[in-house]
Amino acid sequence: MAEAMHDPALSPPKAQGAARTALRLLLVSPDEEVLQQLRPLRAGQGLELLHAAGAGAAESLVRQSRVELVLIDEAIGRQALVGLVERLRDQLFKDWLPIMVLGGSPELLHLLERRARGMVDYFLAKPLSTRAFRERLVAARRMVSLRRVCGSALDRVSEGVLIIDEHGTLRSFNRAAERLFGWSAEDVIGQNVSLLMPSRHAHKHARYVEDYLHSGLPRMIGTGRMETALRRDGSKFPMHLTVADISDETAIRFVGVIRDLSAELERAELQQMALHDSLTGLPNRSHAEQRVRREIETAAAGAPGFALLFVDLDRFKRINDSFGHATGDEVLRAAAQRLRHALSEADFVARLAGDEFLLLLPGVQNPGDARRVGDRIARRLAQPLLLQGQRLSISASIGVALYGPDGRTAEELLARADAAMYAHKRQLPP
Protein backbone atom coordinates (compact mmCIF):
# COMPACT_ATOMS: atom_id res chain seq x y z
CA MET A 1 0.00 0.00 0.00
CA ALA A 2 1.41 3.42 -0.95
CA GLU A 3 1.75 6.04 1.74
CA ALA A 4 0.60 9.63 1.13
CA MET A 5 3.13 11.62 -0.85
CA HIS A 6 2.93 14.64 1.43
CA ASP A 7 2.86 12.85 4.75
CA PRO A 8 4.81 15.13 7.17
CA ALA A 9 6.53 12.05 8.54
CA LEU A 10 8.11 11.38 5.15
CA SER A 11 9.02 14.94 4.09
CA PRO A 12 12.33 16.53 5.17
CA PRO A 13 12.18 19.13 7.93
CA LYS A 14 12.59 22.72 6.74
CA ALA A 15 16.23 23.73 6.79
CA GLN A 16 17.46 27.18 7.78
CA GLY A 17 19.19 29.38 5.17
CA ALA A 18 19.16 28.80 1.43
CA ALA A 19 16.45 26.39 0.27
CA ARG A 20 17.52 23.21 -1.48
CA THR A 21 15.10 21.24 -3.64
CA ALA A 22 14.49 17.91 -1.99
CA LEU A 23 15.29 14.76 -3.94
CA ARG A 24 12.12 12.70 -4.25
CA LEU A 25 13.00 9.08 -3.43
CA LEU A 26 10.56 6.22 -3.85
CA LEU A 27 11.23 3.21 -1.63
CA VAL A 28 9.58 0.01 -2.85
CA SER A 29 9.71 -2.44 0.02
CA PRO A 30 7.36 -4.47 2.24
CA ASP A 31 9.98 -4.27 4.99
CA GLU A 32 9.08 -1.68 7.63
CA GLU A 33 12.63 -1.79 9.01
CA VAL A 34 14.07 -0.40 5.76
CA LEU A 35 11.60 2.48 5.86
CA GLN A 36 12.53 3.22 9.47
CA GLN A 37 16.24 3.23 8.52
CA LEU A 38 15.70 5.83 5.79
CA ARG A 39 13.48 8.19 7.75
CA PRO A 40 16.29 9.65 9.92
CA LEU A 41 18.33 10.38 6.76
CA ARG A 42 15.73 12.74 5.27
CA ALA A 43 16.99 15.98 6.80
CA GLY A 44 20.71 15.37 6.37
CA GLN A 45 20.40 14.03 2.82
CA GLY A 46 17.64 16.38 1.61
CA LEU A 47 15.15 13.63 0.80
CA GLU A 48 11.43 13.59 0.27
CA LEU A 49 10.52 9.99 0.91
CA LEU A 50 7.69 8.13 -0.81
CA HIS A 51 6.86 4.55 0.06
CA ALA A 52 5.16 1.69 -1.77
CA ALA A 53 4.96 -1.83 -0.40
CA GLY A 54 4.74 -3.48 -3.83
CA ALA A 55 5.29 -3.06 -7.56
CA GLY A 56 1.73 -2.01 -8.43
CA ALA A 57 1.62 0.79 -5.87
CA ALA A 58 5.09 1.88 -6.99
CA GLU A 59 3.96 2.24 -10.61
CA SER A 60 1.00 4.36 -9.50
CA LEU A 61 3.28 6.71 -7.58
CA VAL A 62 5.69 7.03 -10.49
CA ARG A 63 2.78 7.93 -12.79
CA GLN A 64 1.36 10.46 -10.33
CA SER A 65 4.49 12.01 -8.83
CA ARG A 66 7.78 13.55 -9.87
CA VAL A 67 9.81 10.56 -8.65
CA GLU A 68 13.55 11.16 -9.13
CA LEU A 69 15.14 8.07 -7.60
CA VAL A 70 13.84 4.55 -6.93
CA LEU A 71 15.15 2.06 -4.37
CA ILE A 72 13.59 -1.40 -4.88
CA ASP A 73 13.90 -4.09 -2.23
CA GLU A 74 14.42 -7.63 -3.46
CA ALA A 75 11.93 -8.58 -0.76
CA ILE A 76 9.04 -7.65 -3.10
CA GLY A 77 9.96 -10.78 -5.08
CA ARG A 78 12.51 -11.27 -7.81
CA GLN A 79 9.98 -11.58 -10.63
CA ALA A 80 8.08 -8.53 -9.37
CA LEU A 81 11.31 -6.53 -9.07
CA VAL A 82 12.50 -7.36 -12.58
CA GLY A 83 9.03 -6.72 -13.98
CA LEU A 84 8.91 -3.32 -12.27
CA VAL A 85 12.33 -2.38 -13.66
CA GLU A 86 11.24 -3.40 -17.17
CA ARG A 87 8.03 -1.40 -16.93
CA LEU A 88 9.81 1.69 -15.62
CA ARG A 89 12.20 1.65 -18.55
CA ASP A 90 10.06 0.32 -21.41
CA GLN A 91 6.46 1.29 -20.56
CA LEU A 92 6.81 4.41 -18.42
CA PHE A 93 9.86 5.51 -20.48
CA LYS A 94 11.94 6.52 -17.46
CA ASP A 95 15.32 6.36 -19.19
CA TRP A 96 16.70 9.05 -16.89
CA LEU A 97 15.40 7.64 -13.58
CA PRO A 98 18.20 6.20 -11.38
CA ILE A 99 17.23 2.77 -10.07
CA MET A 100 18.90 1.22 -7.02
CA VAL A 101 18.25 -2.35 -5.91
CA LEU A 102 18.46 -3.47 -2.29
CA GLY A 103 19.67 -7.04 -2.50
CA GLY A 104 21.62 -8.88 -5.14
CA SER A 105 21.26 -12.60 -4.85
CA PRO A 106 22.80 -14.66 -7.66
CA GLU A 107 19.29 -15.62 -8.78
CA LEU A 108 18.24 -11.96 -9.05
CA LEU A 109 21.41 -10.97 -10.89
CA HIS A 110 20.90 -13.80 -13.38
CA LEU A 111 17.29 -12.76 -13.93
CA LEU A 112 18.25 -9.11 -14.44
CA GLU A 113 21.00 -10.11 -16.86
CA ARG A 114 18.52 -12.11 -18.89
CA ARG A 115 15.56 -9.72 -18.91
CA ALA A 116 16.70 -6.25 -17.89
CA ARG A 117 20.35 -6.00 -18.72
CA GLY A 118 21.85 -2.61 -17.95
CA MET A 119 18.61 -1.21 -16.53
CA VAL A 120 19.71 -1.06 -12.86
CA ASP A 121 22.20 1.64 -11.89
CA TYR A 122 23.28 0.62 -8.35
CA PHE A 123 23.08 -2.35 -5.99
CA LEU A 124 23.08 -2.16 -2.21
CA ALA A 125 23.64 -5.16 0.03
CA LYS A 126 20.99 -6.21 2.50
CA PRO A 127 20.69 -5.51 5.39
CA LEU A 128 20.93 -1.90 4.34
CA SER A 129 24.05 0.00 5.42
CA THR A 130 23.25 3.68 5.88
CA ARG A 131 26.84 4.53 5.03
CA ALA A 132 26.68 2.62 1.73
CA PHE A 133 23.33 4.25 1.01
CA ARG A 134 24.78 7.75 1.53
CA GLU A 135 27.66 6.96 -0.84
CA ARG A 136 25.32 5.70 -3.55
CA LEU A 137 23.03 8.67 -2.94
CA VAL A 138 25.84 11.13 -3.75
CA ALA A 139 26.31 9.55 -7.17
CA ALA A 140 22.57 9.31 -7.79
CA ARG A 141 22.11 12.95 -6.81
CA ARG A 142 24.61 13.98 -9.48
CA MET A 143 22.51 12.15 -12.07
CA VAL A 144 19.33 13.79 -10.79
CA SER A 145 20.95 17.24 -10.74
CA LEU A 146 22.17 16.80 -14.31
CA ARG A 147 18.69 15.71 -15.34
CA ARG A 148 17.17 18.77 -13.68
CA VAL A 149 19.62 21.11 -15.41
CA CYS A 150 19.12 19.48 -18.81
CA GLY A 151 15.36 19.43 -18.38
CA SER A 152 15.28 23.08 -17.34
CA ALA A 153 17.47 24.07 -20.29
CA LEU A 154 15.41 22.07 -22.79
CA ASP A 155 12.20 23.61 -21.49
CA ARG A 156 13.59 27.11 -22.08
CA VAL A 157 14.77 26.73 -25.67
CA SER A 158 12.50 27.89 -28.48
CA GLU A 159 13.01 24.73 -30.57
CA GLY A 160 11.01 21.59 -30.01
CA VAL A 161 13.22 18.74 -28.80
CA LEU A 162 12.06 15.15 -28.72
CA ILE A 163 13.71 11.75 -28.28
CA ILE A 164 12.58 8.53 -29.93
CA ASP A 165 13.82 4.95 -29.85
CA GLU A 166 14.49 2.60 -32.74
CA HIS A 167 10.77 1.85 -33.07
CA GLY A 168 9.86 5.52 -33.39
CA THR A 169 8.36 5.61 -29.89
CA LEU A 170 8.48 9.04 -28.26
CA ARG A 171 10.40 8.98 -25.01
CA SER A 172 10.92 12.69 -24.32
CA PHE A 173 9.02 15.85 -25.35
CA ASN A 174 10.02 19.34 -24.18
CA ARG A 175 7.74 22.32 -23.56
CA ALA A 176 8.52 23.97 -26.88
CA ALA A 177 7.40 20.76 -28.59
CA GLU A 178 4.21 20.90 -26.55
CA ARG A 179 3.58 24.44 -27.78
CA LEU A 180 4.39 23.59 -31.40
CA PHE A 181 2.25 20.47 -31.67
CA GLY A 182 -0.50 21.20 -29.14
CA TRP A 183 0.12 17.90 -27.31
CA SER A 184 1.30 17.57 -23.73
CA ALA A 185 4.28 15.36 -23.00
CA GLU A 186 2.01 13.12 -20.96
CA ASP A 187 -0.23 12.63 -24.02
CA VAL A 188 2.47 11.65 -26.49
CA ILE A 189 5.23 9.88 -24.57
CA GLY A 190 4.85 6.23 -25.45
CA GLN A 191 3.13 7.05 -28.76
CA ASN A 192 4.77 6.67 -32.16
CA VAL A 193 6.35 9.80 -33.63
CA SER A 194 4.11 9.36 -36.68
CA LEU A 195 1.43 11.03 -34.54
CA LEU A 196 3.20 14.31 -35.31
CA MET A 197 3.32 13.84 -39.09
CA PRO A 198 0.76 13.79 -41.88
CA SER A 199 0.12 10.18 -42.90
CA ARG A 200 1.82 10.53 -46.27
CA HIS A 201 5.06 11.61 -44.54
CA ALA A 202 5.00 9.23 -41.57
CA HIS A 203 5.91 6.05 -43.48
CA LYS A 204 8.92 7.79 -45.05
CA HIS A 205 10.34 8.69 -41.64
CA ALA A 206 9.99 5.08 -40.43
CA ARG A 207 11.82 3.89 -43.55
CA TYR A 208 14.66 6.39 -43.01
CA VAL A 209 15.27 5.09 -39.47
CA GLU A 210 15.01 1.45 -40.55
CA ASP A 211 17.40 1.95 -43.48
CA TYR A 212 19.86 3.79 -41.22
CA LEU A 213 19.84 1.01 -38.61
CA HIS A 214 20.45 -1.63 -41.27
CA SER A 215 22.95 0.17 -43.50
CA GLY A 216 24.45 2.88 -41.30
CA LEU A 217 24.05 5.27 -44.23
CA PRO A 218 22.34 8.52 -43.17
CA ARG A 219 19.58 9.96 -45.33
CA MET A 220 17.99 12.03 -42.65
CA ILE A 221 20.10 11.18 -39.60
CA GLY A 222 22.72 13.84 -38.90
CA THR A 223 21.30 16.21 -41.49
CA GLY A 224 18.65 18.92 -41.50
CA ARG A 225 15.71 19.09 -43.83
CA MET A 226 12.35 20.76 -44.27
CA GLU A 227 9.32 18.62 -43.42
CA THR A 228 5.60 19.06 -42.80
CA ALA A 229 4.38 18.63 -39.22
CA LEU A 230 0.90 17.87 -37.90
CA ARG A 231 -0.63 19.61 -34.88
CA ARG A 232 -3.10 18.03 -32.52
CA ASP A 233 -5.96 20.02 -34.09
CA GLY A 234 -5.14 18.61 -37.54
CA SER A 235 -3.49 21.75 -38.90
CA LYS A 236 -0.09 21.51 -40.56
CA PHE A 237 3.00 23.67 -40.39
CA PRO A 238 6.41 23.66 -42.09
CA MET A 239 9.30 22.68 -39.86
CA HIS A 240 13.06 22.33 -40.09
CA LEU A 241 13.98 18.96 -38.58
CA THR A 242 17.45 17.88 -37.53
CA VAL A 243 17.90 14.31 -36.26
CA ALA A 244 20.99 13.04 -34.44
CA ASP A 245 21.90 9.53 -33.31
CA ILE A 246 22.60 9.56 -29.53
CA SER A 247 22.66 5.78 -29.09
CA ASP A 248 25.06 4.05 -26.76
CA GLU A 249 25.66 0.46 -25.64
CA THR A 250 22.51 0.46 -23.50
CA ALA A 251 19.91 1.75 -25.95
CA ILE A 252 19.22 3.12 -29.42
CA ARG A 253 17.99 6.68 -29.26
CA PHE A 254 17.54 9.57 -31.69
CA VAL A 255 17.02 13.22 -30.80
CA GLY A 256 15.05 15.48 -33.09
CA VAL A 257 15.26 19.28 -32.99
CA ILE A 258 12.32 21.07 -34.59
CA ARG A 259 12.02 24.69 -35.65
CA ASP A 260 8.73 26.14 -36.89
CA LEU A 261 9.32 27.78 -40.28
CA SER A 262 5.88 29.37 -40.61
CA ALA A 263 7.02 32.91 -39.75
CA GLU A 264 10.14 32.67 -41.92
CA LEU A 265 8.22 31.40 -44.93
CA GLU A 266 5.57 34.05 -44.42
CA ARG A 267 8.27 36.74 -44.38
CA ALA A 268 9.84 35.23 -47.49
CA GLU A 269 6.45 35.17 -49.21
CA LEU A 270 5.79 38.79 -48.31
CA GLN A 271 9.24 39.74 -49.57
CA GLN A 272 8.58 37.81 -52.76
CA MET A 273 5.31 39.69 -53.21
CA ALA A 274 6.97 43.04 -52.49
CA LEU A 275 9.78 42.53 -54.98
CA HIS A 276 8.08 40.57 -57.77
CA ASP A 277 5.42 41.24 -60.34
CA SER A 278 2.28 39.21 -59.68
CA LEU A 279 1.38 38.79 -63.37
CA THR A 280 4.68 37.52 -64.79
CA GLY A 281 6.57 36.43 -61.67
CA LEU A 282 9.52 38.59 -62.74
CA PRO A 283 11.25 41.01 -60.37
CA ASN A 284 9.42 44.33 -60.28
CA ARG A 285 10.67 47.94 -60.63
CA SER A 286 11.68 48.21 -56.97
CA HIS A 287 13.68 44.99 -57.20
CA ALA A 288 15.25 46.12 -60.50
CA GLU A 289 16.38 49.43 -59.04
CA GLN A 290 17.96 47.63 -56.05
CA ARG A 291 19.78 45.26 -58.39
CA VAL A 292 21.06 48.08 -60.60
CA ARG A 293 22.42 49.96 -57.58
CA ARG A 294 24.15 46.81 -56.28
CA GLU A 295 25.72 46.28 -59.69
CA ILE A 296 26.90 49.90 -59.73
CA GLU A 297 28.54 49.46 -56.31
CA THR A 298 30.29 46.33 -57.54
CA ALA A 299 31.50 47.98 -60.72
CA ALA A 300 32.65 51.09 -58.83
CA ALA A 301 34.76 48.80 -56.62
CA GLY A 302 36.67 47.53 -59.67
CA ALA A 303 34.51 44.73 -61.07
CA PRO A 304 33.65 44.67 -64.80
CA GLY A 305 30.86 46.97 -65.92
CA PHE A 306 27.44 45.99 -67.25
CA ALA A 307 24.81 46.85 -69.82
CA LEU A 308 21.16 47.80 -69.35
CA LEU A 309 18.59 46.99 -72.03
CA PHE A 310 15.24 48.77 -71.88
CA VAL A 311 12.63 46.65 -73.74
CA ASP A 312 9.21 48.00 -74.71
CA LEU A 313 6.69 45.94 -76.69
CA ASP A 314 5.52 47.69 -79.87
CA ARG A 315 1.84 48.52 -80.38
CA PHE A 316 0.81 46.60 -77.28
CA LYS A 317 -2.23 48.89 -76.83
CA ARG A 318 -3.65 47.57 -80.10
CA ILE A 319 -3.56 44.01 -78.72
CA ASN A 320 -5.48 45.07 -75.62
CA ASP A 321 -8.00 47.04 -77.67
CA SER A 322 -8.50 44.30 -80.29
CA PHE A 323 -8.42 41.12 -78.19
CA GLY A 324 -9.06 42.25 -74.63
CA HIS A 325 -6.97 42.60 -71.52
CA ALA A 326 -6.97 38.85 -70.78
CA THR A 327 -5.16 38.23 -74.08
CA GLY A 328 -2.89 41.17 -73.35
CA ASP A 329 -1.95 39.58 -70.04
CA GLU A 330 -1.15 36.30 -71.82
CA VAL A 331 1.10 38.21 -74.23
CA LEU A 332 2.96 39.80 -71.31
CA ARG A 333 3.43 36.41 -69.62
CA ALA A 334 4.70 34.89 -72.87
CA ALA A 335 7.10 37.80 -73.43
CA ALA A 336 8.40 37.48 -69.85
CA GLN A 337 9.02 33.76 -70.36
CA ARG A 338 10.87 34.35 -73.63
CA LEU A 339 13.05 37.04 -72.08
CA ARG A 340 13.90 34.79 -69.14
CA HIS A 341 14.83 31.87 -71.39
CA ALA A 342 16.89 34.04 -73.74
CA LEU A 343 19.32 35.07 -70.99
CA SER A 344 21.91 33.27 -68.93
CA GLU A 345 21.54 32.62 -65.20
CA ALA A 346 23.88 35.51 -64.45
CA ASP A 347 21.66 37.98 -66.31
CA PHE A 348 18.71 39.76 -64.75
CA VAL A 349 15.28 40.57 -66.20
CA ALA A 350 12.45 42.57 -64.59
CA ARG A 351 9.06 43.95 -65.55
CA LEU A 352 9.04 47.67 -64.85
CA ALA A 353 5.42 48.49 -65.70
CA GLY A 354 2.87 47.74 -68.41
CA ASP A 355 4.76 46.35 -71.38
CA GLU A 356 8.19 47.65 -70.26
CA PHE A 357 10.98 45.29 -69.26
CA LEU A 358 14.55 45.85 -68.09
CA LEU A 359 17.51 43.54 -68.73
CA LEU A 360 20.81 43.77 -66.87
CA LEU A 361 23.81 42.00 -68.40
CA PRO A 362 26.78 41.77 -65.98
CA GLY A 363 30.20 41.90 -67.61
CA VAL A 364 28.90 43.27 -70.93
CA GLN A 365 30.91 46.46 -71.58
CA ASN A 366 31.05 46.64 -75.36
CA PRO A 367 28.23 48.39 -77.31
CA GLY A 368 28.44 45.78 -80.06
CA ASP A 369 28.00 42.90 -77.60
CA ALA A 370 25.02 44.64 -76.01
CA ARG A 371 23.39 45.24 -79.39
CA ARG A 372 23.89 41.61 -80.40
CA VAL A 373 22.06 40.51 -77.26
CA GLY A 374 19.32 43.02 -78.04
CA ASP A 375 18.97 41.68 -81.61
CA ARG A 376 18.70 38.12 -80.29
CA ILE A 377 16.03 39.22 -77.82
CA ALA A 378 14.08 40.99 -80.56
CA ARG A 379 14.15 37.87 -82.78
CA ARG A 380 12.96 35.68 -79.90
CA LEU A 381 10.07 38.02 -79.10
CA ALA A 382 9.06 38.28 -82.79
CA GLN A 383 8.26 34.56 -83.02
CA PRO A 384 4.47 34.20 -83.54
CA LEU A 385 2.25 33.45 -80.54
CA LEU A 386 -0.83 31.22 -80.64
CA LEU A 387 -3.22 32.43 -77.94
CA GLN A 388 -6.84 31.31 -77.66
CA GLY A 389 -6.86 30.28 -81.28
CA GLN A 390 -5.40 33.62 -82.40
CA ARG A 391 -2.02 33.87 -84.10
CA LEU A 392 -0.31 37.03 -82.86
CA SER A 393 2.98 38.63 -83.76
CA ILE A 394 4.75 41.10 -81.51
CA SER A 395 7.89 43.14 -81.77
CA ALA A 396 9.90 45.22 -79.33
CA SER A 397 11.94 48.41 -79.28
CA ILE A 398 15.14 48.06 -77.29
CA GLY A 399 17.43 50.76 -75.91
CA VAL A 400 20.92 50.12 -74.58
CA ALA A 401 22.98 51.91 -71.90
CA LEU A 402 26.47 50.96 -70.70
CA TYR A 403 27.84 51.62 -67.24
CA GLY A 404 30.57 54.24 -67.58
CA PRO A 405 30.09 55.71 -71.03
CA ASP A 406 26.35 56.31 -70.53
CA GLY A 407 26.30 57.11 -66.81
CA ARG A 408 27.39 55.94 -63.37
CA THR A 409 24.14 56.23 -61.43
CA ALA A 410 20.94 54.22 -61.70
CA GLU A 411 18.99 57.31 -62.69
CA GLU A 412 21.41 58.22 -65.48
CA LEU A 413 21.56 54.70 -66.89
CA LEU A 414 17.81 54.11 -66.80
CA ALA A 415 17.14 57.48 -68.43
CA ARG A 416 19.73 56.81 -71.16
CA ALA A 417 18.37 53.32 -71.94
CA ASP A 418 14.80 54.69 -71.95
CA ALA A 419 15.75 57.48 -74.33
CA ALA A 420 17.52 55.03 -76.66
CA MET A 421 14.43 52.82 -76.68
CA TYR A 422 12.14 55.73 -77.62
CA ALA A 423 14.54 56.79 -80.36
CA HIS A 424 14.15 53.32 -81.86
CA LYS A 425 10.35 53.40 -81.43
CA ARG A 426 10.08 56.72 -83.28
CA GLN A 427 11.49 55.03 -86.36
CA LEU A 428 8.63 52.50 -86.49
CA PRO A 429 6.06 52.90 -89.26
CA PRO A 430 2.66 54.13 -88.02
Secondary structure, DSSP 8 states (H G I E B T S, - for coil): ----TT-TTTS----SSS----EEEEEE-S-HHHHHHHGGGHHHHTEEEEEESSHHHHHHHHHHS---EEEEEGGG-HHHHHHHHHHHHHTS--TT--EEEE---HHHHHHHHHHSTT---EEE-SS--HHHHHHHHHHHHHHHHHHHHHHHHHTTSSSEEEEEETT-BEEEE-HHHHHHHS--HHHHTTSBGGGGS-HHHHHHHHHHHHHHHHH---SSBTSEEEEEEE-TTS-EEEEEEEEEE---SS--EEEEEEEE-HHHHHHHHHHHHHHB-TTT-SB-HHHHHHHHHHHHHHHHTT---EEEEEEEETTHHHHHHHH-HHHHHHHHHHHHHHHHHHS-TT-EEEEEETTEEEEEEET---HHHHHHHHHHHHHHHHS-EEETTEEE---EEEEEEETBTTBSSHHHHHHHHHHHHHHHHTTS--
